[in-house]
């Protein structure tokens, strides 16, 4: 039995964000040189600090308003990336960078 599932943002959603340059809240998507490891919410892989360009925008995983709906900033690669597919296993790239790096 699988106890959890990791759901990345879809490639289609990332393309929408990149094309419209606005998030679901109507706010402008920001572009920046990566200052932290991330991860990218599509590929679920870390960014190369000081090399990768990332897009920052407000996102909530909930479709229905509820007490846990606290939209926050998420990061995706500016370049096209493939969505993480091994959804029943924790992304190995994230394990390598450690939890401290994820907060940067």
N, C-alpha and C positions, 0 to 999 in steps of 0.2 A: 504494500500500500504506500502511496506517495503522500507525504504529509504536507508538502508545500509545492508551490509552483512560482517560478520567477517570470514575470510578464514584462517584456521590454515594450517601449513605445514602438509602434509600427513604422515601417519605412514610408508608408503612405502618409501617416500623420507628420513625420519629420519633413517630408516633401512639402506638405501644406504649410507648415511653419516657415520653411525656407522660402517658399514662393510668396506667401502673403506678408511675411515679415511682421506679423502680428500674432499674439497668442490668443487663446480662447477668451481672454478677458479684454481684448481690444488694445492691449499694451504692446508697444514696439519691442521686437526681439533685439537683444543686444548681441554684438559680436565682439569677442575678445580673445587675446592670446591666452592660452591656458596657463593659469597660475597654480592650479591644483590638479591632482590626478583624476578627479571626476567621481564616478565613471560616466561615460556617454550612456544616456538612457535608452538608446536604440541598440547599440552593439554590446553594451554592458562591459566594455573594455576601458581600461584607464587611458587618460590623455597623456601625451608626452608633454610634460611641463616645459613651457617656453618654446614649443614647436607647433603644436596643434592649435588650430583656430576653432573655438567652440562658440556655439550660440546659446544664449541664456534667456530663459523665458519662464513665465509663471504657469504652473500646471497643477491640476488636481486629478487623481485617478478615479474620483467618484463622479458618477452620472447624476446622483440624487443628493440634494443638500442634506447634510447630517452633522452631528456633533464632531465628527472626525474630519470633516472637509476643511482642511487647512492648506490651501494652495501655497506652494513654495517654489523657489527657483529650481529649475532643472537645467542640465547641460546636454547638448548633443553636438556631434561633430558637424562642422560646416560642410566637409566633404561627404559624399555619399558613403554610407556604410551598410552592411547587412545586419538585419535584426538578429539578436541572439536567439538560437534555436533550441538549445539543450535545456529547456525550461524546468526540468526536474532536477537539475544539478547546478550548484552554485558556480558562477563564472570563475574559472581559475585565475584570470587576470586580476580580478578584484582581491582574491585571496593573497596574491603576491604583494600587492601594495599596502595591505594592512588597513585597519579601520581608521587610524590617525590620518592617513593621507586622504581618505574619502571625505573628511570634513573640511579640507582646504578649499 
